[in-house]
Amino acid sequence: MMLLQKGKEWKETREKFTTAFTSSKLRQMFPVLDSYGEKTFVGIEAYSLEEDSEVYWKIKAAIAPTYESGVRGICYFFKLQTLVEWMKLTFPQRAALDYFADAFQHLVKLCQEGNGKISNLIDIVSSLKNNDNYIKKYAYGDRKAVGQPFMFFIAGENTIIMSLAYTLYELAKHRRVQSKLRDEIREATLDDGAFTYEKILGMKYMEMVVQEIMRMYPPLPFLDRECTKDYTIRGTDVTISKGTQVYVPMLGFNFDKNIFPEPEKFIPERFANKSQYNQNGMRFFPFGEGPRICIGERFALLDIKVAVAHILTNFELEPLPDTPKKVEYTPLVFSLVPKGPIILNFKPLAA
């Protein structure tokens, strides 16, 4: 997986897969995202999420928080290789990985047999499997080949689902924000009632809402990096040695009242000028920053915006007596997954 790669192998792999997330590729994907946005599930056939389907249970097994997934996360983030070997852990869950490995290898085989283009990711995987130089340098076999699409699926789905849930939750609690955002959405579609890639990106208040969600509920509460060379922090005598694991407390930055006044409050307007927070150093970077910034950032944000646009076009969101006043997180995983369900009322709007 690219998530676990380092050095030249990571760089070459990153360069290959970056082409799947360019603006032109996202624009080409938009009709598909828009179609599934009407169902609020993006990128997966609706029947796949029915509880009696095999896909539903495989997805649930792959992303559901458990004590085992918590131990796997600790071992990965804190590089506890001895514990991994002793407990014979796999990252991610073996059963889920095996299932997706079979599915993706089947698709790659279809692509190699000349059955046309299947998807951007499958095409890239197929091209790497046919690249003898790449295969020899990085031992790029079937398991590595399936690792990249699997990583995109798990990381993308979990981020999008959680971020969308928190967006709807905050909008339900803040009726003024919900109304203002709905007005912007309606104004964007006055001409023909349809969404386009350009219209979604042009929604300024939507961008503020989503960025505020990224602040309050970042995909990960901290960022981990490995120091690649000795570095002395400017103005100090503190040197970080090569190979040291560095952990950046993003959630701490996001709730620092010196950076974000009244951090506990949901205030999208604070992101009317997003760049102000990173003018004198990095303070807000929910998807990371630098060369290893999340490769799917733009896709994830587009996905969330499309879903929100369709939902607010058709429903008014309301809290219910069982809706939590404040979200509590499960201790089983590092990401901000709610301990219990977030229950909301979707009130249909008059046509």
Sequence and secondary structure as in RCSB ss.txt:
>XXXX:A:sequence
MMLLQKGKEWKETREKFTTAFTSSKLRQMFPVLDSYGEKTFVGIEAYSLEEDSEVYWKIKAAIAPTYESGVRGIC
YFFKLQTLVEWMKLTFPQRAALDYFADAFQHLVKLCQEGNGKISNLIDIVSSLKNNDNYIKKYAYGDRKAVGQPF
MFFIAGENTIIMSLAYTLYELAKHRRVQSKLRDEIREATLDDGAFTYEKILGMKYMEMVVQEIMRMYPPLPFLDR
ECTKDYTIRGTDVTISKGTQVYVPMLGFNFDKNIFPEPEKFIPERFANKSQYNQNGMRFFPFGEGPRICIGERFA
LLDIKVAVAHILTNFELEPLPDTPKKVEYTPLVFSLVPKGPIILNFKPLAA
>XXXX:A:secstr
 GGG  HHHHHHHHHHHHGGGSHHHHHHHHHHHHHHHTTT  SS GGGGSTTSHHHHHHHHHHS  HHHHHHHHH
HHTT HHHHHHHT  SS HHHHHHHHHHHHHHHHHHHTT     HHHHHHHHHHT HHHHHHHT  HHHHHHHHH
HHHHHHHHHHHHHHHHHHHHHHH HHHHHHHHHHHHHHTTTTS   HHHHHT HHHHHHHHHHHHHS SSSSEEE
E  S EE TTSS EE TT EEEE HHHHHT TTTSSSTTS  GGGGTTGGGGGTTS    TT  GGGS TTHHHH
HHHHHHHHHHHHHHEEEEE TTS SS  B TTSSS  BSS   EEEEE   
